[in-house]
Amino acid sequence: MKIGYARVSTDEQDPELQVRALKAEGCDPVFVDIGVSGTRKIRPELTNALNTLNEGDVLVVWKIDRLGRSLSHLIGLLNELGQRGVQFKSLQDPIDTTTPSGMMHFQLLAVFAEFERNLISERTKAGLQVARSRGRRPGRPRSLTADQCFDALLFMHQGRSLQDVARQYGVAPRTLARALDWST
């Protein structure tokens, strides 16, 4: 069974071109999101389309950017479909996992997405290393100072509970417990 998905980003756009192409491809049903950006995580009709798909079905879109804007999101979604035994086809792009060449194009996309993730990771690690070498502590600032941690330990040794001391400093008990582990 072929299931179609179409999307337009604004209410003023007309999805008719996509819908006609999907129906000509033999898609029934066709799910259409209107006025929904591809970057939004919640797309009701995409969710309905994904819930309708069964093993052996094919999800068909007019163009791959109708499914999503982020390459990593697309790769994740297509991998998820593949694990469910669902194929994917884009009418305007050379991606059709029902054919060997279409599968090759998908795998090339996946390789480039992984390469991009690795490059981002390397740059992030290098940036953190430079920041540390300059004496900066990257990340979120600590909730409690060293003096506050010392005072909190004193209060707890005097018999006050972790919850009571955390409330005094306006932090969650788990935050206080972690802070005390860091400063001891």
Secondary structure, DSSP 4 states (H G I P E B T S, - for coil): -EEEEEEESSTTS--HHHHHHHHHTT-SSEEEEES--TT-S--HHHHHHHHH--TT-EEEESSGGGT-S-HHHHHHHHHHHHHTT-EEEESSSS-BTTSHHHHHHHHHHHHHHHHHHHHHHHHHHHHHHHHHHTT---SSPPSS-HHHHHHHHHHHHTT--HHHHHHHHTS-HHHHHHHHHHH-
